[in-house]
Amino acid sequence: MKRLIGEIIRQKVLHRKREYSSAQVEQFSSYQLAKAFRELRITVYRSLKDAFLITLGILSASVGLKSFLIPNGFIDGGAMGVSLLVFMMTKIPLPVLIIGINLPFMIIGLRVISWQFALKSTLAITGLAITSAVLPLPPITSDKLLISVFGGFFLGTGIGLSVRGGAVIDGTEVLAIYLSRKMGVTIGDVILFINLIIFSVAAYLLSIEVALYSVLTYMAASKSVDFVIEGIEEYTGVTIVSVRHTEILQMIKDVMGRGATVYRGRTGFGKRGEQRDADIVFTVVTRLEISKLNSEIEKIDPNAFVVMSSIKDTKGGMIKKRPIPH
């Protein structure tokens, strides 16, 4: 393994810095070898993790399709909804439609995002098409409300898991990103407009009742996607500007059991105009802890300036709450 890693380093150095001689390249320190091994381990771990999440996503979406939506004639929004709608009207095999309708979006993804994303998404969509064709999943219920809610739940969970794995199994968001850059509108507006067209066509070709239940399916899927991508705890970033920053920092560590970051800044650009240096405290808490944090800050400094913002995801640092000493 050490020899293999050394060879990888040699190839990288020779490729990037042609001025090095072979003798110089041969001399690698233990640090370089350890760094290369760490990079290789992280790459392999992330690749396996992404593949696992995408596989789970494909299986979950297949359950939503074959056990809920397809047997009962319901559709979803986005490219998947178009595939289901065309399948119901023309009887073209659904796997062919899933690949064919999403293929243009993957070409767009290749241009506007990256080839790695396009490749992983193409493999994920192909995997979904195959599982939807060969996986023997029976219908679970005929209750229309349960079909809408749980069909959307399994499909949305599958989409969310695939996104966490770095791919998509529905190309609508890729198109939305592309159009938002070209037209200067938000991604949410583009997706809403696309789905409005899909459900309007479904109401005309199928029935208004099916279209309304399909809207419910889409809402359940959207909430499931948000739940999977954003996580359970929904972290909130809190920025605190106070003259008693030292006590607030100590409170965050001792009372809240959270970590914090301190920025150097200047205050006094408000109505009083008193400019002075200040330490600005930033911490991350869950939404359930916001009330307690505000209460503790109020005890220390009622005039503290507090700014809160939603955080989609976190990585590194002390995210998990540490035990509070008693």
Order of alpha helices (4+ residues) and beta strands (2+ residues): alpha-alpha-alpha-alpha-alpha-alpha-alpha-alpha-alpha-alpha-beta-alpha-beta-beta-alpha-beta
